[in-house]
Amino acid sequence: MPNFWNDLTKWLEEASKVVGKEAGDLTLKGRLKLEIFELRRKLRDNFSDLGALIFEQVYLKKKAEWKKNAKITALVRKIKKNQRLLAKKQAEYKKIGKQTKKKKR
């Protein structure tokens, strides 16, 4: 009978470790999902601002030199930066579930 209790205790310890790890993964995934959502929102806002600036420069002010506008180039840099961050966070998000599955095998 003591062997049964030892086995049960070991099993419960292992199960609690797995549950703790899964809870940690879910927390991390939730945080990353929120960061991904925020980056997508920033990108949408950046594209909207960029479109408004280009429209103003090209159609309203009839300027041909809109590519040299500092505000436009700054927005393009922000967009590229946010796209890189978004790709990084999405890759990180995808890795979380795969790491747990590989450890179980």
N, CA, C and O atoms as CSV, one atom per row, in Angstrom:
chain,resi,resn,atom,element,x,y,z
A,1,MET,N,N,0.805,-1.206,0.000
A,1,MET,CA,C,0.000,0.000,0.000
A,1,MET,C,C,0.850,1.274,0.000
A,1,MET,O,O,0.488,2.246,-0.662
A,2,PRO,N,N,1.985,1.290,0.736
A,2,PRO,CA,C,2.810,2.507,0.700
A,2,PRO,C,C,3.321,2.804,-0.707
A,2,PRO,O,O,3.494,3.966,-1.074
A,3,ASN,N,N,3.564,1.754,-1.497
A,3,ASN,CA,C,4.027,1.935,-2.864
A,3,ASN,C,C,2.974,2.660,-3.698
A,3,ASN,O,O,3.303,3.510,-4.527
A,4,PHE,N,N,1.728,2.324,-3.476
A,4,PHE,CA,C,0.635,2.982,-4.182
A,4,PHE,C,C,0.624,4.478,-3.877
A,4,PHE,O,O,0.486,5.302,-4.781
A,5,TRP,N,N,0.770,4.822,-2.596
A,5,TRP,CA,C,0.754,6.236,-2.199
A,5,TRP,C,C,1.960,6.985,-2.763
A,5,TRP,O,O,1.848,8.147,-3.152
A,6,ASN,N,N,3.102,6.324,-2.804
A,6,ASN,CA,C,4.294,6.956,-3.392
A,6,ASN,C,C,4.078,7.221,-4.881
A,6,ASN,O,O,4.397,8.294,-5.394
A,7,ASP,N,N,3.529,6.214,-5.559
A,7,ASP,CA,C,3.248,6.377,-6.993
A,7,ASP,C,C,2.231,7.493,-7.235
A,7,ASP,O,O,2.389,8.307,-8.145
A,8,LEU,N,N,1.198,7.515,-6.414
A,8,LEU,CA,C,0.169,8.541,-6.544
A,8,LEU,C,C,0.758,9.934,-6.293
A,8,LEU,O,O,0.446,10.888,-7.006
A,9,THR,N,N,1.602,10.033,-5.284
A,9,THR,CA,C,2.240,11.318,-4.968
A,9,THR,C,C,3.111,11.785,-6.124
A,9,THR,O,O,3.072,12.956,-6.501
A,10,LYS,N,N,3.894,10.875,-6.686
A,10,LYS,CA,C,4.751,11.224,-7.829
A,10,LYS,C,C,3.908,11.658,-9.028
A,10,LYS,O,O,4.222,12.635,-9.708
A,11,TRP,N,N,2.837,10.913,-9.268
A,11,TRP,CA,C,1.974,11.250,-10.396
A,11,TRP,C,C,1.347,12.631,-10.210
A,11,TRP,O,O,1.287,13.421,-11.151
A,12,LEU,N,N,0.882,12.916,-8.995
A,12,LEU,CA,C,0.281,14.223,-8.717
A,12,LEU,C,C,1.299,15.349,-8.877
A,12,LEU,O,O,0.964,16.419,-9.385
A,13,GLU,N,N,2.537,15.117,-8.449
A,13,GLU,CA,C,3.585,16.128,-8.612
A,13,GLU,C,C,3.843,16.404,-10.091
A,13,GLU,O,O,3.942,17.558,-10.509
A,14,GLU,N,N,3.949,15.338,-10.875
A,14,GLU,CA,C,4.183,15.498,-12.312
A,14,GLU,C,C,2.996,16.184,-12.991
A,14,GLU,O,O,3.176,17.051,-13.846
A,15,ALA,N,N,1.802,15.793,-12.606
A,15,ALA,CA,C,0.603,16.396,-13.195
A,15,ALA,C,C,0.525,17.883,-12.861
A,15,ALA,O,O,0.157,18.694,-13.710
A,16,SER,N,N,0.870,18.238,-11.629
A,16,SER,CA,C,0.815,19.661,-11.260
A,16,SER,C,C,1.868,20.461,-12.014
A,16,SER,O,O,1.637,21.624,-12.344
A,17,LYS,N,N,3.027,19.854,-12.293
A,17,LYS,CA,C,4.053,20.539,-13.085
A,17,LYS,C,C,3.554,20.783,-14.511
A,17,LYS,O,O,3.754,21.859,-15.074
A,18,VAL,N,N,2.906,19.777,-15.081
A,18,VAL,CA,C,2.378,19.900,-16.441
A,18,VAL,C,C,1.287,20.966,-16.487
A,18,VAL,O,O,1.257,21.793,-17.398
A,19,VAL,N,N,0.397,20.941,-15.508
A,19,VAL,CA,C,-0.682,21.931,-15.460
A,19,VAL,C,C,-0.098,23.331,-15.298
A,19,VAL,O,O,-0.559,24.274,-15.941
A,20,GLY,N,N,0.909,23.470,-14.448
A,20,GLY,CA,C,1.562,24.768,-14.269
A,20,GLY,C,C,2.206,25.253,-15.546
A,20,GLY,O,O,2.113,26.433,-15.884
A,21,LYS,N,N,2.863,24.347,-16.261
A,21,LYS,CA,C,3.509,24.700,-17.525
A,21,LYS,C,C,2.466,25.129,-18.551
A,21,LYS,O,O,2.647,26.128,-19.248
A,22,GLU,N,N,1.375,24.373,-18.641
A,22,GLU,CA,C,0.307,24.710,-19.589
A,22,GLU,C,C,-0.312,26.065,-19.253
A,22,GLU,O,O,-0.605,26.857,-20.150
A,23,ALA,N,N,-0.510,26.329,-17.968
A,23,ALA,CA,C,-1.070,27.625,-17.564
A,23,ALA,C,C,-0.113,28.751,-17.935
A,23,ALA,O,O,-0.538,29.814,-18.387
A,24,GLY,N,N,1.177,28.512,-17.743
A,24,GLY,CA,C,2.177,29.509,-18.134
A,24,GLY,C,C,2.160,29.752,-19.630
A,24,GLY,O,O,2.257,30.892,-20.084
A,25,ASP,N,N,2.037,28.672,-20.398
A,25,ASP,CA,C,1.970,28.801,-21.859
A,25,ASP,C,C,0.739,29.600,-22.284
A,25,ASP,O,O,0.813,30.454,-23.168
A,26,LEU,N,N,-0.387,29.312,-21.643
A,26,LEU,CA,C,-1.613,30.039,-21.987
A,26,LEU,C,C,-1.488,31.520,-21.644
A,26,LEU,O,O,-1.957,32.378,-22.391
A,27,THR,N,N,-0.858,31.810,-20.520
A,27,THR,CA,C,-0.645,33.211,-20.143
A,27,THR,C,C,0.238,33.904,-21.163
A,27,THR,O,O,-0.053,35.019,-21.596
A,28,LEU,N,N,1.322,33.235,-21.546
A,28,LEU,CA,C,2.242,33.805,-22.529
A,28,LEU,C,C,1.553,33.992,-23.876
A,28,LEU,O,O,1.724,35.018,-24.534
A,29,LYS,N,N,0.768,32.985,-24.281
A,29,LYS,CA,C,0.045,33.094,-25.548
A,29,LYS,C,C,-0.951,34.250,-25.516
A,29,LYS,O,O,-1.090,34.979,-26.498
A,30,GLY,N,N,-1.636,34.416,-24.400
A,30,GLY,CA,C,-2.586,35.518,-24.274
A,30,GLY,C,C,-1.898,36.871,-24.375
A,30,GLY,O,O,-2.398,37.785,-25.031
A,31,ARG,N,N,-0.744,36.993,-23.718
A,31,ARG,CA,C,0.002,38.250,-23.772
A,31,ARG,C,C,0.473,38.529,-25.190
A,31,ARG,O,O,0.364,39.655,-25.677
A,32,LEU,N,N,0.998,37.499,-25.854
A,32,LEU,CA,C,1.471,37.675,-27.230
A,32,LEU,C,C,0.325,38.009,-28.174
A,32,LEU,O,O,0.469,38.841,-29.070
A,33,LYS,N,N,-0.805,37.361,-27.968
A,33,LYS,CA,C,-1.966,37.637,-28.823
A,33,LYS,C,C,-2.396,39.103,-28.675
A,33,LYS,O,O,-2.765,39.747,-29.657
A,34,LEU,N,N,-2.348,39.618,-27.455
A,34,LEU,CA,C,-2.680,41.021,-27.220
A,34,LEU,C,C,-1.661,41.940,-27.896
A,34,LEU,O,O,-2.036,42.947,-28.496
A,35,GLU,N,N,-0.371,41.594,-27.801
A,35,GLU,CA,C,0.666,42.392,-28.453
A,35,GLU,C,C,0.508,42.365,-29.973
A,35,GLU,O,O,0.697,43.385,-30.635
A,36,ILE,N,N,0.164,41.206,-30.523
A,36,ILE,CA,C,-0.057,41.078,-31.967
A,36,ILE,C,C,-1.243,41.948,-32.387
A,36,ILE,O,O,-1.180,42.643,-33.401
A,37,PHE,N,N,-2.310,41.907,-31.613
A,37,PHE,CA,C,-3.481,42.738,-31.905
A,37,PHE,C,C,-3.104,44.215,-31.892
A,37,PHE,O,O,-3.506,44.971,-32.777
A,38,GLU,N,N,-2.329,44.625,-30.885
A,38,GLU,CA,C,-1.915,46.025,-30.771
A,38,GLU,C,C,-1.033,46.438,-31.953
A,38,GLU,O,O,-1.183,47.541,-32.479
A,39,LEU,N,N,-0.116,45.565,-32.371
A,39,LEU,CA,C,0.734,45.875,-33.522
A,39,LEU,C,C,-0.088,45.992,-34.806
A,39,LEU,O,O,0.171,46.867,-35.633
A,40,ARG,N,N,-1.064,45.122,-34.970
A,40,ARG,CA,C,-1.936,45.212,-36.151
A,40,ARG,C,C,-2.718,46.526,-36.153
A,40,ARG,O,O,-2.903,47.145,-37.201
A,41,ARG,N,N,-3.173,46.943,-34.975
A,41,ARG,CA,C,-3.895,48.205,-34.866
A,41,ARG,C,C,-2.972,49.375,-35.217
A,41,ARG,O,O,-3.375,50.295,-35.929
A,42,LYS,N,N,-1.737,49.337,-34.716
A,42,LYS,CA,C,-0.775,50.396,-35.036
A,42,LYS,C,C,-0.500,50.445,-36.537
A,42,LYS,O,O,-0.429,51.522,-37.129
A,43,LEU,N,N,-0.345,49.269,-37.146
A,43,LEU,CA,C,-0.111,49.221,-38.592
A,43,LEU,C,C,-1.290,49.816,-39.360
A,43,LEU,O,O,-1.105,50.585,-40.303
A,44,ARG,N,N,-2.484,49.457,-38.950
A,44,ARG,CA,C,-3.679,49.996,-39.612
A,44,ARG,C,C,-3.706,51.519,-39.496
A,44,ARG,O,O,-3.994,52.219,-40.467
A,45,ASP,N,N,-3.403,52.023,-38.303
A,45,ASP,CA,C,-3.370,53.477,-38.103
A,45,ASP,C,C,-2.271,54.126,-38.939
A,45,ASP,O,O,-2.474,55.191,-39.522
A,46,ASN,N,N,-1.092,53.472,-38.993
A,46,ASN,CA,C,0.014,54.012,-39.790
A,46,ASN,C,C,-0.345,54.072,-41.270
A,46,ASN,O,O,-0.078,55.072,-41.936
A,47,PHE,N,N,-0.948,53.005,-41.783
A,47,PHE,CA,C,-1.350,52.993,-43.191
A,47,PHE,C,C,-2.401,54.068,-43.466
A,47,PHE,O,O,-2.382,54.713,-44.515
A,48,SER,N,N,-3.299,54.249,-42.533
A,48,SER,CA,C,-4.322,55.282,-42.685
A,48,SER,C,C,-3.685,56.675,-42.718
A,48,SER,O,O,-4.025,57.504,-43.562
A,49,ASP,N,N,-2.756,56.917,-41.789
A,49,ASP,CA,C,-2.060,58.210,-41.765
A,49,ASP,C,C,-1.247,58.424,-43.036
A,49,ASP,O,O,-1.218,59.521,-43.592
A,50,LEU,N,N,-0.589,57.360,-43.486
A,50,LEU,CA,C,0.216,57.448,-44.706
A,50,LEU,C,C,-0.665,57.788,-45.910
A,50,LEU,O,O,-0.317,58.646,-46.720
A,51,GLY,N,N,-1.786,57.120,-46.016
A,51,GLY,CA,C,-2.705,57.396,-47.117
A,51,GLY,C,C,-3.213,58.830,-47.095
A,51,GLY,O,O,-3.323,59.475,-48.138
A,52,ALA,N,N,-3.522,59.326,-45.898
A,52,ALA,CA,C,-4.002,60.706,-45.778
A,52,ALA,C,C,-2.918,61.697,-46.186
A,52,ALA,O,O,-3.197,62.676,-46.877
A,53,LEU,N,N,-1.681,61.446,-45.760
A,53,LEU,CA,C,-0.583,62.346,-46.126
A,53,LEU,C,C,-0.322,62.352,-47.625
A,53,LEU,O,O,-0.144,63.409,-48.231
A,54,ILE,N,N,-0.300,61.175,-48.212
A,54,ILE,CA,C,-0.043,61.093,-49.652
A,54,ILE,C,C,-1.182,61.754,-50.428
A,54,ILE,O,O,-0.943,62.476,-51.396
A,55,PHE,N,N,-2.409,61.506,-50.004
A,55,PHE,CA,C,-3.546,62.151,-50.665
A,55,PHE,C,C,-3.407,63.669,-50.594
A,55,PHE,O,O,-3.612,64.369,-51.586
A,56,GLU,N,N,-3.056,64.167,-49.412
A,56,GLU,CA,C,-2.898,65.613,-49.242
A,56,GLU,C,C,-1.788,66.157,-50.137
A,56,GLU,O,O,-1.961,67.194,-50.778
A,57,GLN,N,N,-0.645,65.462,-50.184
A,57,GLN,CA,C,0.497,65.933,-50.962
A,57,GLN,C,C,0.240,65.848,-52.467
A,57,GLN,O,O,0.553,66.781,-53.207
A,58,VAL,N,N,-0.320,64.750,-52.910
A,58,VAL,CA,C,-0.468,64.508,-54.346
A,58,VAL,C,C,-1.708,65.195,-54.926
A,58,VAL,O,O,-1.618,65.864,-55.955
A,59,TYR,N,N,-2.841,65.036,-54.283
A,59,TYR,CA,C,-4.087,65.514,-54.882
A,59,TYR,C,C,-4.502,66.913,-54.431
A,59,TYR,O,O,-5.018,67.697,-55.227
A,60,LEU,N,N,-4.282,67.217,-53.180
A,60,LEU,CA,C,-4.719,68.532,-52.702
A,60,LEU,C,C,-3.674,69.613,-52.956
A,60,LEU,O,O,-4.007,70.716,-53.388
A,61,LYS,N,N,-2.415,69.294,-52.687
A,61,LYS,CA,C,-1.361,70.298,-52.865
A,61,LYS,C,C,-0.654,70.171,-54.208
A,61,LYS,O,O,0.154,71.022,-54.578
A,62,LYS,N,N,-0.966,69.104,-54.930
A,62,LYS,CA,C,-0.408,68.862,-56.275
A,62,LYS,C,C,1.125,68.852,-56.287
A,62,LYS,O,O,1.749,69.353,-57.223
A,63,LYS,N,N,1.724,68.277,-55.235
A,63,LYS,CA,C,3.185,68.214,-55.164
A,63,LYS,C,C,3.672,66.900,-55.764
A,63,LYS,O,O,3.146,65.829,-55.462
A,64,ALA,N,N,4.674,67.003,-56.610
A,64,ALA,CA,C,5.254,65.811,-57.225
A,64,ALA,C,C,6.363,65.233,-56.348
A,64,ALA,O,O,6.771,64.088,-56.541
A,65,GLU,N,N,6.842,66.001,-55.405
A,65,GLU,CA,C,7.960,65.582,-54.563
A,65,GLU,C,C,7.492,64.941,-53.247
A,65,GLU,O,O,8.171,65.079,-52.230
A,66,TRP,N,N,6.383,64.267,-53.249
A,66,TRP,CA,C,5.846,63.694,-52.024
A,66,TRP,C,C,6.730,62.608,-51.438
A,66,TRP,O,O,6.675,62.357,-50.234
A,67,LYS,N,N,7.547,61.953,-52.262
A,67,LYS,CA,C,8.422,60.889,-51.761
A,67,LYS,C,C,9.509,61.432,-50.842
A,67,LYS,O,O,10.068,60.692,-50.033
A,68,LYS,N,N,9.807,62.722,-50.964
A,68,LYS,CA,C,10.851,63.333,-50.149
A,68,LYS,C,C,10.295,63.958,-48.869
A,68,LYS,O,O,11.052,64.515,-48.074
A,69,ASN,N,N,9.003,63.872,-48.667
A,69,ASN,CA,C,8.372,64.451,-47.484
A,69,ASN,C,C,8.815,63.684,-46.236
A,69,ASN,O,O,8.709,62.459,-46.189
A,70,ALA,N,N,9.311,64.403,-45.228
A,70,ALA,CA,C,9.835,63.783,-44.008
A,70,ALA,C,C,8.763,63.011,-43.242
A,70,ALA,O,O,9.047,61.948,-42.689
A,71,LYS,N,N,7.546,63.527,-43.202
A,71,LYS,CA,C,6.471,62.835,-42.488
A,71,LYS,C,C,6.149,61.498,-43.153
A,71,LYS,O,O,5.900,60.499,-42.479
A,72,ILE,N,N,6.159,61.498,-44.470
A,72,ILE,CA,C,5.845,60.267,-45.207
A,72,ILE,C,C,6.937,59.229,-44.989
A,72,ILE,O,O,6.637,58.067,-44.713
A,73,THR,N,N,8.194,59.631,-45.108
A,73,THR,CA,C,9.285,58.663,-44.909
A,73,THR,C,C,9.318,58.166,-43.467
A,73,THR,O,O,9.646,57.004,-43.227
A,74,ALA,N,N,8.983,59.026,-42.502
A,74,ALA,CA,C,8.929,58.585,-41.101
A,74,ALA,C,C,7.827,57.548,-40.906
A,74,ALA,O,O,8.022,56.563,-40.194
A,75,LEU,N,N,6.676,57.762,-41.530
A,75,LEU,CA,C,5.585,56.789,-41.428
A,75,LEU,C,C,5.949,55.469,-42.093
A,75,LEU,O,O,5.609,54.401,-41.584
A,76,VAL,N,N,6.633,55.538,-43.220
A,76,VAL,CA,C,7.057,54.309,-43.900
A,76,VAL,C,C,8.021,53.537,-42.998
A,76,VAL,O,O,7.944,52.312,-42.916
A,77,ARG,N,N,8.924,54.245,-42.323
A,77,ARG,CA,C,9.842,53.579,-41.389
A,77,ARG,C,C,9.077,52.928,-40.237
A,77,ARG,O,O,9.390,51.805,-39.843
A,78,LYS,N,N,8.076,53.625,-39.696
A,78,LYS,CA,C,7.257,53.063,-38.618
A,78,LYS,C,C,6.537,51.805,-39.088
A,78,LYS,O,O,6.467,50.809,-38.368
A,79,ILE,N,N,6.006,51.866,-40.301
A,79,ILE,CA,C,5.282,50.714,-40.847
A,79,ILE,C,C,6.216,49.518,-40.978
A,79,ILE,O,O,5.861,48.408,-40.583
A,80,LYS,N,N,7.400,49.734,-41.526
A,80,LYS,CA,C,8.354,48.632,-41.687
A,80,LYS,C,C,8.757,48.057,-40.334
A,80,LYS,O,O,8.863,46.840,-40.178
A,81,LYS,N,N,8.982,48.932,-39.355
A,81,LYS,CA,C,9.356,48.483,-38.011
A,81,LYS,C,C,8.233,47.649,-37.400
A,81,LYS,O,O,8.482,46.575,-36.851
A,82,ASN,N,N,7.003,48.141,-37.494
A,82,ASN,CA,C,5.867,47.412,-36.930
A,82,ASN,C,C,5.612,46.097,-37.651
A,82,ASN,O,O,5.184,45.128,-37.025
A,83,GLN,N,N,5.868,46.044,-38.956
A,83,GLN,CA,C,5.715,44.785,-39.691
A,83,GLN,C,C,6.742,43.762,-39.215
A,83,GLN,O,O,6.422,42.583,-39.061
A,84,ARG,N,N,7.983,44.213,-38.979
A,84,ARG,CA,C,9.008,43.296,-38.459
A,84,ARG,C,C,8.631,42.791,-37.067
A,84,ARG,O,O,8.750,41.598,-36.786
A,85,LEU,N,N,8.174,43.697,-36.195
A,85,LEU,CA,C,7.768,43.300,-34.849
A,85,LEU,C,C,6.598,42.328,-34.886
A,85,LEU,O,O,6.562,41.360,-34.126
A,86,LEU,N,N,5.650,42.585,-35.764
A,86,LEU,CA,C,4.489,41.711,-35.892
A,86,LEU,C,C,4.911,40.313,-36.330
A,86,LEU,O,O,4.448,39.322,-35.766
A,87,ALA,N,N,5.777,40.225,-37.320
A,87,ALA,CA,C,6.255,38.919,-37.791
A,87,ALA,C,C,6.987,38.185,-36.671
A,87,ALA,O,O,6.831,36.974,-36.516
A,88,LYS,N,N,7.777,38.906,-35.899
A,88,LYS,CA,C,8.523,38.308,-34.788
A,88,LYS,C,C,7.568,37.765,-33.726
A,88,LYS,O,O,7.740,36.641,-33.255
A,89,LYS,N,N,6.566,38.555,-33.348
A,89,LYS,CA,C,5.602,38.132,-32.328
A,89,LYS,C,C,4.766,36.953,-32.813
A,89,LYS,O,O,4.464,36.048,-32.035
A,90,GLN,N,N,4.387,36.953,-34.095
A,90,GLN,CA,C,3.607,35.836,-34.634
A,90,GLN,C,C,4.428,34.551,-34.631
A,90,GLN,O,O,3.903,33.479,-34.330
A,91,ALA,N,N,5.716,34.652,-34.966
A,91,ALA,CA,C,6.585,33.473,-34.936
A,91,ALA,C,C,6.746,32.978,-33.504
A,91,ALA,O,O,6.728,31.773,-33.257
A,92,GLU,N,N,6.902,33.896,-32.571
A,92,GLU,CA,C,7.030,33.542,-31.158
A,92,GLU,C,C,5.758,32.864,-30.661
A,92,GLU,O,O,5.822,31.894,-29.906
A,93,TYR,N,N,4.616,33.368,-31.080
A,93,TYR,CA,C,3.322,32.800,-30.694
A,93,TYR,C,C,3.185,31.364,-31.205
A,93,TYR,O,O,2.711,30.485,-30.486
A,94,LYS,N,N,3.604,31.136,-32.449
A,94,LYS,CA,C,3.491,29.798,-33.037
A,94,LYS,C,C,4.415,28.797,-32.352
A,94,LYS,O,O,4.096,27.610,-32.283
A,95,LYS,N,N,5.560,29.262,-31.842
A,95,LYS,CA,C,6.526,28.370,-31.203
A,95,LYS,C,C,6.040,27.840,-29.862
A,95,LYS,O,O,6.439,26.747,-29.460
A,96,ILE,N,N,5.203,28.571,-29.170
A,96,ILE,CA,C,4.816,28.211,-27.805
A,96,ILE,C,C,4.184,26.830,-27.746
A,96,ILE,O,O,4.622,25.997,-26.952
A,97,GLY,N,N,3.192,26.564,-28.541
A,97,GLY,CA,C,2.536,25.261,-28.530
A,97,GLY,C,C,3.431,24.150,-29.032
A,97,GLY,O,O,3.344,23.020,-28.551
A,98,LYS,N,N,4.289,24.452,-29.990
A,98,LYS,CA,C,5.163,23.436,-30.570
A,98,LYS,C,C,6.221,22.979,-29.576
A,98,LYS,O,O,6.584,21.803,-29.576
A,99,GLN,N,N,6.727,23.873,-28.729
A,99,GLN,CA,C,7.741,23.512,-27.745
A,99,GLN,C,C,7.186,22.501,-26.754
A,99,GLN,O,O,7.867,21.537,-26.406
A,100,THR,N,N,5.974,22.709,-26.304
A,100,THR,CA,C,5.344,21.809,-25.350
A,100,THR,C,C,5.116,20.441,-25.977
A,100,THR,O,O,5.350,19.420,-25.331
A,101,LYS,N,N,4.663,20.407,-27.229
A,101,LYS,CA,C,4.397,19.138,-27.898
A,101,LYS,C,C,5.678,18.351,-28.131
A,101,LYS,O,O,5.673,17.126,-28.018
A,102,LYS,N,N,6.788,19.035,-28.459
A,102,LYS,CA,C,8.056,18.349,-28.691
A,102,LYS,C,C,8.582,17.726,-27.410
A,102,LYS,O,O,9.163,16.642,-27.450
A,103,LYS,N,N,8.395,18.387,-26.271
A,103,LYS,CA,C,8.881,17.875,-24.995
A,103,LYS,C,C,8.134,16.623,-24.574
A,103,LYS,O,O,8.705,15.760,-23.906
A,104,LYS,N,N,6.862,16.507,-24.954
A,104,LYS,CA,C,6.051,15.354,-24.567
A,104,LYS,C,C,6.459,14.091,-25.304
A,104,LYS,O,O,6.238,12.991,-24.798
A,105,ARG,N,N,7.045,14.218,-26.475
A,105,ARG,CA,C,7.387,13.042,-27.293
A,105,ARG,C,C,8.558,12.304,-26.767
A,105,ARG,O,O,8.964,11.297,-27.346
